């Protein structure tokens, strides 16, 4: 069984975007990837797109968190699901995703 959380911060500043990207890529990440973005340059690429569309203020990103019960935790399944969800939105957005394990 899983729990889905959708996190938005309407009053966030640009530092929030930087912190979120850093956490997604480096925060206990087992595997990470992206669609329409290169994870190593995600911050710069997202800032360029945000500036192009005039979206530099307010909500900086939408962050999905899917948590699984320890009894059903399986890295391969989690990676497959993360990629599938990310790919669903990939035709409209820059997507950065990761699978994390508890520290």
C-alpha positions, 0 to 999 in steps of 0.5 A: 500500500502506498501514500501519495502526497502532493506538495506545493508552496505558493509563496516559495522563493527561488531557493526553495527550487534549489533545495528541492532539486538538491534533495531529489538528486542527493537526499538518500537517492538510489536512482534518479532521472529526468524527462525534458531535463538533465538532472546535473543541470536541472536548476539552470534548465528550470530557471531558463524555462521559468524565465522564458514563460514569466513564471519566476515568482510564486510556486516554484515546482510541484513535488510528488512523494509516494511512500510505501509500507516497508512490507511492499518496498521493492527498489525495482518496483519503486523505480518502475513506478516513479519512471511511469508517473514521470513519463505520464507528465513528460509531454507537458513539463520538465520532470526530475524524479528519484527513488529514495531509501530511508537513511 
